[in-house]
Amino acid sequence: MALDIESLLAHTHPYDVLTPAERAALTEEVGLEEIAAGQTIYEQGAPQTELFLILSGRVDITDAGGEVLSILGPRNSFGERGLMRDGIAAVTARAAEDSRLLTIPAAIFHRLVKEHPEINRFFDRTRPARPRRKDVTTMALAELMTPDPLTCPPDTPLIEAARKMRDLKVSCIIVTEAGAVAGILTARDLTNRVLAEGIAYETPVHEVMTRGPVTLPSSALVADVLNTMMERGITHMPVVDAGKLTGILTQTDLIRFQATSSAALIQDIARAPDSAALAGYVKRIPELLVQLVAQQNAHQVVTRLITDIADAATRRLLVLAEEKLGPPPVPYLWLACGSQGRQEQTGVSDQDNCLILDDAVTPPDDAYFAELAKFVSDGLDEAGYFYCPGDMMATNIKWRQPLRVWRDYFRGWINTPNPEAQMLASVMFDLRPIGGNFSLFSDLQAETLEAAGKNSIFVAHMVANSLKHHPPLGLFRGFATVRSGEHKNQIDLKMNGVVPVVDLGRIYALQGGLSEVNTRARLQAAIEGGAVSTTGGRDLLDAYDMIAETRLAHQASQIRKGEAPDNFMAPTDLSDFERSHLRDAFVVIKTMQNAAGSGRGILS
């Protein structure tokens, strides 16, 4: 029997990486178990004390609700997830047939993993570490900003503000009121607005300062600063968290670093004379995606930089529209939803947008906004952001309404969560302001999150709606691929991979009252806020990262081959190792979906 086991190990991965002497030693340390059909091998949540290798028979792996996740046969190992994580079984294993199992004690398993990188690589289901390009543009502002910048109250005389700037050798002073940023005064302002105009030195700074300057949170990327500076022609970026000033980043701080190509595109877009020129710049995105993926940037960095380009294109089109149509009759706000709203655009994106109009708008005013919406949406389509198949765009009068109507929309969706309401709410909960008067959205977002979180029936309907997208899991350690058509035998990395996580992130945000819109930020906030367990949340985060990066790598590969990028990939394009880990990522998503759907949710 020892010889049979040793021979089996020699022909079963990853045990085949052991030397003959190591396999012989392992044969003496393992055990054998005979398991009758129907017998439970271990339950989810129980201590995981062994790794199992099936010699004969069949074992079903199920979640806590009894749903089958995998059907395993001879030469399949199981139990490694609990052993590699925290020693607690992550799933339930039950013999579907009389089975004979080889058992490897936990201590022996951990020794093998420690001593053999190939075995560790095979069993470690966390996302493999990859070297990241340490580029200043992908760093958070918190890592580069100057904390505690120079400030003064609005009634400070100009001469006093100038002396403070001179004494501290800084090029700006932030004007604050009750801790909030009211304005900014720069050295250039003192030259152009004060000296050149002969303004009295005792004039209060609030009469000269730039009011309501553009700000970013400390979690934003340096690339966001570069893009905004180039687009708007500014040189100083106040950093604001939770309404309070926390730092400053200036062009001088960044001058020694070269701007990324995304920043160069933003600069070109901001100066585009018309939609045709703008489209030419935007169509360089595939080239940028290949470059960013090749530099091994994290997927959330790649998608953020690509989305920044869509944002800049939208804002430029709004400017061009106003130049053509004249000033708007009332304030408005253009918002994006979908992948642009979540800052998760890749190499292929449609447009999902809407307009919130000031309540002072009158019926005749809609002609102006209808023209503005058409101009911008046509320009985006020309640039490659094709029209939304579901017509969820500002060109549709339903999504071009006064603020009071939007309040009624959200109130109605929350109070009457029918299927249409669930679908619309799912899209609109990802709204993000792009251009116009941002104050039209801030109260609406806070009110909606509070009302939605308090309505347990609405949340339950949203949970049910979020479970409609299934990970592509086949039972026999394989994938459920598309059965026919152009993408036969391929898996949809978007609808069956990324979207299920997007849906879960949205549910966690609703339940936790989280204001984040980006999926990864929602998952992190959910973990930190207790809306999801630390273990489950981190597993889901790792699964999401793996799928999102596989999707981007697939698109980059297509672009390099001269093909149009899409979301469909054949599992055969992956190595056995990549397929195994990708499938495990889908299993994590399915497990978290089942937890959410069972109402144990979220915290299991």
N, C-alpha and C positions, 0 to 999 in steps of 0.2 A: 504493500500500500504506500509505503514511503516513496518508492520509486515512481509510482503512478502520480503522486502529488508533486514530486519534484519535476517530473516531465510536464505536467500541466502548467506549473509555474513558469517553466522555461518557454512555454508557448502562449503565455497570457501577459498582455501589457497591463501594468508597467513592471511586473515582476521579472520580465525577461531582461531587464537591465542589470540584474544581479549577476555576480559571478557564480560559477557552479558551486564553489565552496559556500558562498552566502546563501544560495538557494537550499543547499543541503542543510545548513544550520537553521534556516527558516522552517524547513519541513519538520524539524524536531520541536519547534516552538508553537506550531499551530495546533488547532483542535478540529474535530469533526462533530457535526450535529446532524441528526435525522429529524426533520420537521414534518409533521403530518399536515395534509391539506386542511386549510381553514385555521391553522394555528397561528397566533400572533407571535412574531419574532421579537418585536419591540414596539412600544407605543410612543407617539409624539409626546415630548415633554419628559420622558423617562431618561435616566442616566444611560449614556451611550458608552458601553464598555468594550465593544469589539468591532472590528471590521469583518464583513462577511464576503466570501467569494462563492458563488453558486457552482457546484459541481454537477448537479442534475436537478430537474424540476423547474418550477416557476414561482417567482415572488412578485407580488403586487405592492407598489409603493403608493400610499394614499395620504391625503391631508387629513386634518382633524375632522372635516365634514364627511369623510369617507369617499371623496372623489379620487379616482385613480389618476395618478400623475405619470407613472411609468410601469411597464410590464417588463420584468427582467428574467433572463434565462441563463443557461450555462455560460461561465466565464465572465459574467457581469459581477462587479463588486458593488457593495452598498454599505451605508453607515458612515462614510467618510465625512459627510457634511457636519454631522454632530460632533465627530471627533476633532475636526479641524477648527470648529467654531468655539464651543464652550463646554463640550462633554455632555450636552443634552440633545436627545434625538429631535431632529427638525421635522420628521415625518413619521408615519407608521408603516411598518413592513409586515406583510402577512403572506404566508405560503398559500398560493393558489392551487398547487399540486403537492403531492409528497415530494419533499426536496431534501437534498443532501448538501450541506454547507460546510465550507472550510472556514474556520474562525481564527482571526488574528487578534490577540489581546491588544488593548489600547496602548500599553507601554511598548510593545513590539512595533506597532504601527507608527507611533511617534518617533521611535528610533530610526525606522526606515526612512521616514520623511525627513528627518534631520540629517541623516548621513548620505542621502541620495537625492540630489537636486531634480533628477528626472522624475522620481516618484513624487516628490513634493509638488512639482509642476503639474503632474497629472491629477492629483487629488485636491490641490488648493483651488477652491471655487471662487475665491475673491478675484477681483480684477487684477491681472498681472501688472506689476509696476513697470512703467515705461519712463525712460529719460525724457524730461521736459526741457524745452528750450527756454532758458532763463532770459527772457526778453523784457525790457522795461515796459513795452506796450501792453504786456499781459499781466503786469503786476497791479495790485489793488492800490488805490490812492493812499490808503492807510500806511502803505509801506514807503511812500515817497513824500507825502505832504508835510508841510511845516505846521506842527500843532500850535495852538494858542497864537494865532496871527494878531497883528496890531489892530486894535479896534478903537472906536470913539463913538460917543452919542451924536445924534443928528444936529444938535445945537452947537457943536464944537466950531470955533472960528477956523477959517481956512489956514491962517498963519500958524495956529497951534497944531493943526493936523500936519502941516508941512514940516514943522520942526520935529515932530515925533517921527515922521518918516525919515528925515535926515539923520536924526540921532541913532536910529536903529538900522539905518542903511537898507531900507526896504522900499519897494517901488509902489506900494499901495497901502491903503488903510481901509478896513471894513467898517462901515457905519452900521451899528447895531441898536436895536430897541428891544428891551426885555429879553435879551439873548438871541433874538432872531435877526437875520440879515435884512437890513432896510435898503442898503445901497453900498456902492464901492467908489472910492476916489483913488485914481492912479496918478503917477508922476506925469503921464501924458495929459491927463485931464487938467492938472495944474498949469501945464504949458499952454494947451489949446483953449481951455475954457476960462482960465483965470488971468494969466499974464497977458495973453494975446487980446483978451476982451477988456482988460483994465478993470476987472472985478475987484472990489474993495477986499482987503485981506481979512477984515473982521466979519465978512459974510459967513453965515452958518454953512457947514458942509452940505446940509440937505438941499440947499438951493443949487448946488453945482454937481453933486454926485450922480452916478448912474443908478437909477432906481431899479429895484427888483432884478439884480444881476442873475445870470444863469448860474446855477449851482449843481453839484453832484454829490452823492453820498460817498462815504469812505470806502464802500464795497465796490464802487465803480472801477473800471479798468482805466489805466493811464491812456489806453487807446481811445476811450470815450472822451477824455480831455482833449487829446490831439484833434480828434474829429470835430468836436464842438468848437475849439479855438479856430480851426481852419475854416469851418463853415460860417462862423459868425464874426470872424475878424476880431477876436478878443485875445487878451494875453494873460488874464488872471482868472483862476477858477476857485472860488470859495467852496469849501467842502462842508456839507451840512448833513447832520444825522438827527432824525426825529425833531426837525425844526430848529435845531441848535447848531451854531457855528462850531466846527471842530478842527478846521485846518484850512490851508491855502496851498495851491499848486500854481506856479507861474511858468510862463514860457521860458524864463531864464533858468528855472530848475530843469527844464527838459532840453535845453539847447544843445547839450553834448550828445544827445541821443538822436538817432536818425528815425524819422517818422516811418511808420509801416506803410506798405502799399495801400492798405485800406484808408489811411489818412489822406494819401495822395488822391485816391478816388473821391473821397469826400470833398476835398478842396476843388477838384475839377467839377464835381456835381454842383457845388454851391455857386459856381460861376457860369454854369451852362446857360447859354443865351436862349435856348428853346428846348422843347421836348425831344427833338431828334438828336441833338448833341448830348443831352442827358442820357438817352437810351444807349448811345455808343459807349459811354463810361460804365453804365450799369452792366452791360453785356461782357465786361471783363471779370465779373464775379467768378465764373468757373476757374479762370486762371488763378485768382486769389485763393479759392478753396483748395486747389492742388498745392499751392505754396504753403498754406497754413497747416494742412494735414502733413505735408512732408516735413515740416518743422516740428512735428509731434506736439502741437498745441492741443490742450484739452478740448473736448468737443464743445463745452460751454463757451470757451474763448472763440473758437471758430464761428459758431453760430451767432454770437454777440457781434463780432466784427462784420459779418455778412449782413446782419439785421441793421446795423448802423448805416449801412449804405442805402438800404430801403427807406430808412427814416429820413436820411438826408435828401433822397430823391423826392420823397413825398413833400417835405418842407419846401424844396425848390419849386416844385410844381404848384404849390399853394401860392408862393410869391409870384410866379409867372401868371397864375390865374388872376390874382388881384391886379397885376399890372394891366392885364387885358380887360377885366371887367370893372375895374375901379374898386374903391374901398367897400367893404361889406356893410350892409345896412344895419346889422347888429353884430355883437361879438359871437364867435363860433369856436368850436373845438373839433379838430379832426382826430379821430382815434383809430387805432388798429386793433384787431383781435386775431385769433388764430395764431400761427407760428410767429408772425411779426409782433403781435401783441406780447407774446411770451419771450421774445428775443431769441427764437430758436430756428431761424430760417437756415436752409441749406442751399444746395445748388439748384433746387427746383421748388418754386413757391407760387401760389396764387395770391390774390389780394382779398382780404377781408377787412372792411373798414366801415366807418359810420360817422355821422356828424351830429353833435349836440349843439343846438342853437339857443341863444339867450331867449328867455321867456318874453322879451319885448318884441320878438319877431311877429310880423303880420303875414297873412296869406299871400299878398302880392310879393313879399320879400323872397318867397320860395323860388321864384324864377331865377334870382341871382344865385342862390345856393345850388339849384339844380344844374346850372351852367358850370359853377365852380366844381361840383362833384364830377360832372362829365369830363371836364378838362383834366382834372387830376387822375381820374381812373383811366381815361384814354391814354394819358402819358405813362402811367404805370404799366398798362398793357403793352404799349409800344416798347417799353424797356424790358419786357419779359415777365412781368408779374401779371399773369393772365387773369381774366375776369373770373370771379368766384362762380363756380357752377351752381351754387345755391342762391345766387343773387344777394348775398349778404354784403352789400356795398352801399356807399353813400348815394349812389345813383338811384337806388330804390327809395322812394319817398318814405317808406316804412322806417328806414334806418337814417332818416334825415329829419329830425324832429326837435321841438323845443325841449328844454330840460324837464319841464313838468310832465311831458308825455313820456320821457324816458323813466321818470320816477314811477309813473303808472305802469309802464311795461314791466319793470322789475317787481313791483308790488303784485301785479297780476300773475306773473310766473311763479312767485313764491307762494301766493295764496291758493293758486289753482294749478298744481304741478302735473298737467296732462302731458302726453308724449311730446307734443310740439313745444310746450313750455320748457320741458327738460332739455330738449335739443337746443333751443334758443339760449337758455340760461347757460348751458355748457359753453357755448361760443362767447357769449357776452361777458361771462365772468373772467375772461382773459383780456379784457379791454386795457389799453395803455394809451395815454395821450401822446400825440405826435406833434401837432402844430395848432396854434391858436391860443385861446384863453383857457389855461389849465384849471382855473378856479371853478369852471363849469363842471368839473368831474370830481374834485376832491370830496365834497360832501356826499355826492351820490354814491361813491364807492364805499365810504364808511357806513352810510345808512343801509345800503344793500347788504353788506357783509353781516352787519348786526342783525338785521331782520331775518336773513337766510339762516344764520346759525341758530336762531331761536326757534325756528320752525322745524320740528323733528320730522314731520310728514314730508316736507319739501326735501330735506336732506336724505331721507330714506328713498324717495323717488330718484334723486340725483345719484345715489349709490347704485340703485338698480340700473339706471341708464348708463353708468360708467362701466358696467360689466358686460356690455354688448360686444366689446372688442376683445377677442380671445387670442392669447399667445398661440403660435402655430405648433402645438405639441402633438406629435404622434405617439401612440402608446409604446411602441417597441423601440424605445431609445432613439426615435427619429423625429422628423418634422412633418407637420401637416402642411403640405405645399398646395399651391393653386392647381386645381384639377384640369383646367382646360384653358384655351385661349392663348393670347400672346405670351403670357407669363406662366404657362404650364410648368409644373415641377419647380417653381420658385417660391420663396417666402417673401411676404410684404413686410419689410423692416419698419415701415411707418405705421400702417394701420394695425398690424398684429404685434408690433414690437414697441415702438415709441409711444403710440397713442394710448395703449392701456396704462402706461405709467403716467402720462399726462392727465388722464382721467382720475387716477388715484391721487395724484398731487392736488388736483382741484378739490376733491372730496376732503382731503386733509385740511386744505385751506379754509373750506367752508366750516368744517367742524371746529377748527381751532381759531376761527376769526382772523386768519392770516392775510395780510395785505399783499404779500408777494404774488407776482404773476408768473415769473419764470419757474418752470417745473423743478429744476434742481434746487433753486432757492426755496421753493415750497417744501420739498422733501427735507431739506436741512432744517428749516424752521419748524417743521412738524416734529422732527426728532428732538430738537432743543426745547420745544414747547410741550412735549409729552403727548402730542396728538397721535403718535405712533411709537411703538416700542423702539428702544435704541437698537436692539439686535435686528428686528424686522426692518426697521428703517434703513439701517446701514446695508443690509443685504439687498434691499430694493434699490438703494443708491448705486451700489456696485453693479447690479444687473442693468440699471438704466445706462450707466456709463459705458458698459461693454456693448450694449446694443446700439447706442447712439454713435459710438466711435466706429463700430463695424459698418454702420450705415454711411458715415462720412468717408471712410476708407474705400468703400464700394463705389461711391459717387466719384471720388478722386480718380480711382482706377479707370472708370468709364471715360472720364474727361481726357485722361492721358491717352486713351485709345481713340480719341476723336468721336466718342459716342455722346449722346445727350444723357445727362445723369437722371437716374430714377431711383425708386425705392425697392426694386425687386432683385433678389439675389438667389442664385442657385446654391443650395447647401454644398453641392459638389465642388464649388469654388473655394471651399474652406478646407483646411487640414483636419484630420481626425481630432486633434487637440482642440482646434478652434470650434469645431462642431459640438464637441462635448461640453465645452464651457458656455457656448451660446445657448445650448439647450438647457443647461442648468440655470442660466439667467432667466429663460422663459418660465422654468419651473418656479423660481422665486416669485415672479410676477403673478403666476396663477395662484400660488399659495396666498399671497397678499390679497388678491381679488376675492378668493374664497373666504378669507377672514373678514374682509369688509362686507361681503354679501351676507354672511351668517349673522352679522350684528355683534360678533365678538370683537370685531373689527380690528380693528385698528390697533388695539393694544395687545393683541395676542402675540 
